[in-house]
């Protein structure tokens, strides 16, 4: 009888690039997003909070990671 659990625990060959979904909002997550975009995987989606009112004029401002994602394309 074969142990099927042992088969599932074996590392698999990296034949296909990873497709990633990135969740982030703060400034410190920008370098992480840049590293993932420049790596072997593909960032298919970036999820951030919606623009929020900021400053005295309460103008809508995007999160730093939304701006970074827009710059990276």
Residue frames as qw, qx, qy, qz and C-alpha x, y, z in Angstrom:
[[0.000, 0.889, 0.458, 0.000, 0.00, 0.00, 0.00],
 [0.430, 0.377, -0.007, 0.820, 1.38, 3.40, -0.95],
 [0.237, -0.618, -0.425, 0.618, 1.41, 6.34, 1.38],
 [0.302, 0.744, 0.401, 0.440, -0.31, 9.11, -0.60],
 [0.290, -0.944, -0.063, 0.144, 0.63, 11.72, 1.99],
 [0.605, -0.423, 0.362, 0.569, 4.31, 11.22, 1.18],
 [0.474, 0.412, 0.520, 0.579, 3.62, 11.92, -2.50],
 [0.013, 0.913, 0.324, 0.248, 1.95, 15.25, -1.70],
 [0.470, -0.839, 0.073, 0.263, 4.79, 16.41, 0.53],
 [0.710, 0.000, 0.332, 0.621, 7.42, 16.11, -2.20],
 [0.024, 0.658, -0.101, -0.746, 8.65, 19.41, -3.69],
 [0.691, 0.584, 0.423, 0.057, 7.49, 19.92, -7.25],
 [0.531, 0.047, 0.311, 0.786, 9.65, 21.11, -10.10],
 [0.100, 0.689, 0.159, -0.700, 9.29, 24.79, -10.91],
 [0.434, 0.243, 0.681, 0.538, 8.19, 24.24, -14.50],
 [0.064, 0.756, 0.454, 0.466, 5.71, 27.10, -14.61],
 [0.136, 0.279, -0.296, 0.903, 6.09, 30.62, -13.16],
 [0.088, -0.462, -0.746, 0.471, 3.95, 31.46, -10.17],
 [0.091, -0.593, -0.359, -0.715, 0.93, 33.69, -10.61],
 [0.301, -0.238, -0.604, 0.698, 0.52, 35.92, -7.58],
 [0.186, -0.826, -0.361, -0.391, -2.06, 38.20, -6.04],
 [0.405, 0.100, -0.407, 0.813, -0.46, 40.93, -3.93],
 [0.342, -0.829, -0.422, -0.132, -2.30, 42.55, -1.00],
 [0.536, -0.178, -0.233, 0.792, -0.76, 45.71, 0.43],
 [0.002, 0.924, 0.340, 0.175, -1.29, 49.33, 1.34],
 [0.434, -0.849, 0.069, 0.294, 1.63, 50.76, 3.33],
 [0.262, 0.875, -0.392, -0.111, 4.85, 52.36, 2.07],
 [0.347, -0.536, 0.769, 0.031, 6.99, 49.48, 3.31],
 [0.772, 0.206, 0.600, -0.048, 5.24, 47.00, 1.00],
 [0.481, 0.816, -0.157, -0.281, 6.50, 48.83, -2.12],
 [0.031, 0.624, -0.768, -0.144, 9.94, 47.15, -2.21],
 [0.521, 0.002, 0.845, -0.121, 8.27, 43.77, -1.78],
 [0.659, 0.627, 0.325, -0.258, 6.00, 44.42, -4.77],
 [0.320, 0.811, -0.428, -0.238, 8.98, 45.58, -6.86],
 [0.226, -0.427, 0.875, 0.040, 10.90, 42.40, -5.97],
 [0.613, 0.248, 0.730, -0.172, 7.96, 40.20, -6.93],
 [0.584, 0.760, 0.070, -0.276, 7.44, 42.00, -10.24],
 [0.238, 0.767, -0.580, -0.135, 11.14, 41.64, -11.07],
 [0.476, -0.320, 0.814, -0.094, 11.24, 37.98, -10.01],
 [0.019, -0.061, 0.926, 0.371, 10.38, 34.75, -11.75],
 [0.168, 0.494, 0.828, -0.208, 6.68, 34.94, -10.93],
 [0.004, -0.409, -0.436, -0.802, 3.87, 37.01, -12.39],
 [0.083, 0.311, 0.553, -0.769, 1.89, 39.46, -10.28],
 [0.043, 0.416, 0.768, 0.485, -1.54, 39.17, -11.83],
 [0.288, -0.786, -0.401, -0.372, -3.45, 41.39, -9.42],
 [0.271, 0.103, -0.479, 0.829, -2.65, 44.02, -6.78],
 [0.370, -0.705, -0.573, -0.193, -5.32, 44.60, -4.11],
 [0.241, 0.074, -0.352, 0.901, -5.28, 47.84, -2.11],
 [0.057, 0.609, 0.615, -0.498, -7.84, 49.85, -0.14],
 [0.312, 0.769, 0.432, 0.353, -9.91, 52.32, -2.18],
 [0.269, 0.408, -0.111, 0.865, -8.79, 55.96, -2.33],
 [0.388, -0.656, -0.575, 0.298, -9.53, 57.77, 0.93],
 [0.019, 0.947, 0.086, 0.308, -9.99, 61.46, 1.82],
 [0.720, -0.254, -0.181, 0.620, -6.78, 63.05, 3.11],
 [0.316, 0.114, -0.003, 0.942, -5.53, 66.49, 4.09],
 [0.119, 0.344, 0.368, -0.856, -7.47, 69.66, 4.81],
 [0.434, 0.242, -0.329, -0.803, -9.26, 69.60, 1.48],
 [0.696, 0.035, 0.660, -0.282, -10.25, 65.95, 2.01],
 [0.556, 0.534, -0.460, -0.441, -9.12, 65.14, -1.51],
 [0.988, -0.020, 0.125, -0.088, -9.13, 61.48, -2.46],
 [0.054, 0.729, -0.680, -0.064, -5.64, 59.98, -2.27],
 [0.910, 0.131, -0.382, -0.096, -4.55, 56.52, -3.36],
 [0.803, -0.542, 0.207, 0.136, -2.48, 54.30, -1.09],
 [0.095, -0.744, 0.578, 0.322, 1.29, 54.27, -1.73],
 [0.468, -0.086, 0.855, 0.208, 1.11, 50.72, -3.07],
 [0.546, 0.675, 0.489, -0.088, -1.67, 51.65, -5.54],
 [0.202, 0.919, -0.224, -0.255, 0.58, 54.40, -6.90],
 [0.284, -0.526, 0.766, 0.237, 3.53, 52.01, -7.08],
 [0.585, 0.233, 0.775, 0.058, 1.45, 49.36, -8.88],
 [0.476, 0.835, 0.226, -0.162, 0.28, 51.94, -11.42],
 [0.030, 0.846, -0.466, -0.257, 3.91, 52.97, -12.05],
 [0.402, -0.302, 0.846, 0.175, 4.98, 49.34, -12.53],
 [0.426, 0.187, -0.576, -0.672, 2.22, 48.77, -15.05]]
